[in-house]
């Protein structure tokens, strides 16, 4: 007897009688998950989109539900699009780019921030941390003005 392919197993968990094709299998949080034969667990909306595209999504690509689609358990390929994480409205990159001040209230602007490839760093906070480190490790006292 032939063993079912991952694609066949995947579609056996999908209910297709509505506009959205709903995942009936396992979930993690609000999203459906599916275990491949290798034991790797994948998000079902991502797996469905990869089947549609005929390729794996790039590491910086996400499967995004169409705005008209109301269910995070929907796996209908026409309701999904590949979006680079910097374009995804819920991506951490987009969320952080909208921040104007650091957690301590210092502004992220011009000379007050240092850009790195990972994150913006408040120059004022960075200097304060450096001073504290120097005092702790070398015993430097804070200068009085």
Secondary structure, DSSP 8 states (H G I E B T S, - for coil): -----HHHHHHTTEE-SSSS-EE-S-EETTEEEEE-TTS-EEEHHHHHHHHHHTS---TTEEEEE-TT---TTB--GGGEEEEETTT-TTSHHHHHHT--B-TTS-B-SGGGEEE-SS-EEEHHHHHHHHHHHHHHHH-------
